[in-house]
Amino acid sequence: MDEFKLWFSTGLQHILDIKAYDHILYIVCLSLLFRLTDWKKLLILVTAFTLGHSLTLALSVFDLVAIPSSWIEIAIALTIAVTCLINFRELALNQASIQARYWTALLFGCIHGLGFSFHLKAMLGKEESVLFPLFSFNLGLEIGQIAVLVLVQAVTFFIHQFAIQFEKIILSTITFVILLVSIYLILERI
């Protein structure tokens, strides 16, 4: 049970750590245009992200994938920027393409998973079985993402209820600020 708590809390902290705000920004941007009534779609989106994250974590831990961390950090910032651009497109069209979002969440999850894989490999060391730690870590990660999702949905619920006439402007502004941060991250990491 102590091993589960260790890995679960590591996954939870990975998402909720303010130093890892790029992952939080991605989840915020990914879920920003959806309403609370879309909770099933949101849960699938976040789970798709976690599946991608889990896949590349496992591949990296087993030394099946090795990409320089500097490239991964730039790619993570690019996933945020691309998601912002998708938001702008969907705001302009007044519709969200959920199927495309599932696939991008899965793909971008793979990129984000590689970002933490170096640290996770160091933590695992020479453990005999990595499956239980990976499972526990990813469960903590998923719970952390759902916590971020709940906060985003509380904000968007407020916007939908009390600022409906400014909804598009507010969501566009939030997306624009996130885009600026992602551009800063890209330039800083290059």
C-alpha positions as CSV (number, residue, x, y, z in Angstrom):
1,M,0.0,0.0,0.0
2,D,2.9,2.4,0.7
3,E,4.2,1.8,-2.8
4,F,0.8,2.7,-4.3
5,K,0.6,5.9,-2.2
6,L,4.1,6.9,-3.3
7,W,3.4,6.5,-7.0
8,F,-0.2,7.8,-6.9
9,S,1.0,10.9,-5.1
10,T,3.8,11.4,-7.5
11,G,1.3,11.3,-10.4
12,L,-1.0,13.6,-8.6
13,Q,1.8,16.1,-7.8
14,H,3.1,15.9,-11.4
15,I,-0.2,17.4,-12.7
16,L,-0.9,19.8,-9.8
17,D,2.6,21.1,-9.3
18,I,2.7,24.8,-10.2
19,K,6.2,24.2,-11.7
20,A,4.5,21.9,-14.2
21,Y,2.1,24.6,-15.3
22,D,2.5,23.7,-18.9
23,H,0.5,20.5,-18.3
24,I,-2.2,22.5,-16.4
25,L,-2.3,25.0,-19.2
26,Y,-2.8,22.2,-21.7
27,I,-5.7,20.7,-19.7
28,V,-7.3,24.1,-19.3
29,C,-7.1,24.8,-23.0
30,L,-8.3,21.3,-23.9
31,S,-11.4,21.6,-21.8
32,L,-12.2,25.3,-21.9
33,L,-14.8,25.3,-24.7
34,F,-16.9,22.5,-23.2
35,R,-19.8,22.8,-20.8
36,L,-20.5,20.9,-17.6
37,T,-23.2,19.0,-19.5
38,D,-20.4,17.6,-21.7
39,W,-18.8,15.8,-18.7
40,K,-18.7,12.5,-20.5
41,K,-16.8,14.0,-23.5
42,L,-14.5,15.8,-21.1
43,L,-13.7,12.6,-19.2
44,I,-13.0,10.8,-22.4
45,L,-10.7,13.7,-23.5
46,V,-8.7,13.6,-20.3
47,T,-8.5,9.8,-20.4
48,A,-7.3,9.9,-24.0
49,F,-4.6,12.3,-22.8
50,T,-3.7,10.0,-19.9
51,L,-3.6,7.0,-22.3
52,G,-1.1,8.7,-24.5
53,H,0.9,9.9,-21.5
54,S,0.9,6.3,-20.2
55,L,2.0,4.8,-23.5
56,T,5.1,6.9,-23.9
57,L,6.0,6.7,-20.2
58,A,5.9,2.9,-20.5
59,L,7.8,2.9,-23.8
60,S,10.4,5.2,-22.4
61,V,10.8,3.2,-19.1
62,F,11.4,0.1,-21.2
63,D,13.9,2.0,-23.3
64,L,11.9,1.6,-26.5
65,V,11.7,5.3,-27.1
66,A,14.5,7.9,-26.6
67,I,14.0,11.5,-27.7
68,P,16.2,14.3,-26.3
69,S,14.4,16.1,-23.5
70,S,15.0,19.6,-25.1
71,W,13.0,18.6,-28.1
72,I,10.2,17.2,-25.9
73,E,10.0,20.4,-23.9
74,I,9.6,22.4,-27.1
75,A,7.0,19.9,-28.4
76,I,5.0,20.2,-25.1
77,A,4.8,24.0,-25.5
78,L,3.7,23.4,-29.2
79,T,0.9,21.2,-28.1
80,I,-0.5,24.0,-26.0
81,A,-0.2,26.5,-28.9
82,V,-1.9,24.1,-31.3
83,T,-4.7,23.5,-28.9
84,C,-5.2,27.2,-28.6
85,L,-5.4,27.5,-32.4
86,I,-8.0,24.7,-32.4
87,N,-10.0,26.6,-29.8
88,F,-9.9,29.8,-31.9
89,R,-11.1,27.8,-34.9
90,E,-13.9,26.2,-33.0
91,L,-15.0,29.5,-31.4
92,A,-15.2,31.0,-34.9
93,L,-17.3,28.1,-36.2
94,N,-19.4,27.9,-33.0
95,Q,-18.8,24.1,-32.7
96,A,-16.3,21.7,-31.2
97,S,-15.1,18.7,-33.3
98,I,-14.9,16.2,-30.5
99,Q,-13.6,13.3,-32.6
100,A,-10.6,15.3,-33.7
101,R,-10.1,16.4,-30.1
102,Y,-9.9,12.8,-28.9
103,W,-7.1,12.0,-31.4
104,T,-5.1,15.2,-30.6
105,A,-5.5,14.6,-26.9
106,L,-4.1,11.1,-27.3
107,L,-1.2,12.3,-29.5
108,F,-0.4,15.2,-27.3
109,G,-0.6,12.9,-24.3
110,C,2.2,10.9,-25.9
111,I,4.3,14.0,-26.1
112,H,3.6,15.1,-22.5
113,G,4.4,11.6,-21.3
114,L,7.8,11.8,-22.8
115,G,8.4,15.0,-20.9
116,F,8.2,13.3,-17.5
117,S,9.7,10.0,-18.6
118,F,13.3,11.0,-17.8
119,H,12.4,11.8,-14.2
120,L,10.2,8.7,-13.8
121,K,13.0,6.4,-15.1
122,A,15.3,7.9,-12.5
123,M,12.8,7.3,-9.8
124,L,12.1,3.7,-10.8
125,G,15.8,2.9,-10.9
126,K,16.2,-0.9,-11.0
127,E,12.8,-1.9,-9.8
128,E,11.8,-5.4,-10.9
129,S,8.3,-4.6,-11.8
130,V,7.4,-1.3,-13.3
131,L,3.8,-2.0,-14.2
132,F,2.4,-1.4,-10.7
133,P,4.3,1.9,-10.3
134,L,3.2,3.0,-13.8
135,F,-0.4,2.1,-13.1
136,S,-0.4,3.9,-9.7
137,F,1.4,7.0,-11.2
138,N,-1.1,7.2,-14.0
139,L,-4.1,6.8,-11.7
140,G,-2.8,9.8,-9.7
141,L,-2.2,11.7,-12.9
142,E,-5.8,11.0,-14.0
143,I,-7.2,12.2,-10.7
144,G,-5.1,15.3,-10.8
145,Q,-6.3,16.1,-14.4
146,I,-9.9,15.6,-13.3
147,A,-9.3,18.1,-10.4
148,V,-8.1,20.6,-12.9
149,L,-11.1,19.8,-15.1
150,V,-13.5,20.4,-12.2
151,L,-11.9,23.9,-11.6
152,V,-12.1,24.8,-15.3
153,Q,-15.7,23.7,-15.4
154,A,-16.6,25.8,-12.4
155,V,-15.2,28.9,-14.1
156,T,-16.9,28.1,-17.5
157,F,-20.1,27.3,-15.7
158,F,-20.0,30.8,-14.1
159,I,-19.2,32.3,-17.6
160,H,-22.1,30.4,-19.2
161,Q,-24.6,31.4,-16.4
162,F,-23.6,35.0,-15.7
163,A,-21.7,36.3,-18.6
164,I,-23.3,34.6,-21.6
165,Q,-23.3,37.8,-23.7
166,F,-19.5,38.0,-23.3
167,E,-18.9,34.2,-23.4
168,K,-17.0,34.2,-26.7
169,I,-14.9,37.2,-25.7
170,I,-13.9,35.7,-22.4
171,L,-13.1,32.3,-23.8
172,S,-11.1,33.9,-26.6
173,T,-9.2,36.0,-24.2
174,I,-8.3,33.1,-21.9
175,T,-7.2,31.1,-25.0
176,F,-5.2,34.1,-26.2
177,V,-3.4,34.5,-22.9
178,I,-2.6,30.7,-22.9
179,L,-1.3,31.0,-26.4
180,L,1.0,33.9,-25.4
181,V,2.4,31.8,-22.6
182,S,2.9,28.8,-24.9
183,I,4.8,31.0,-27.4
184,Y,6.9,32.3,-24.6
185,L,7.7,28.7,-23.5
186,I,8.5,27.7,-27.1
187,L,10.9,30.7,-27.5
188,E,12.5,30.1,-24.0
189,R,13.0,26.4,-24.8
190,I,14.5,26.8,-28.2
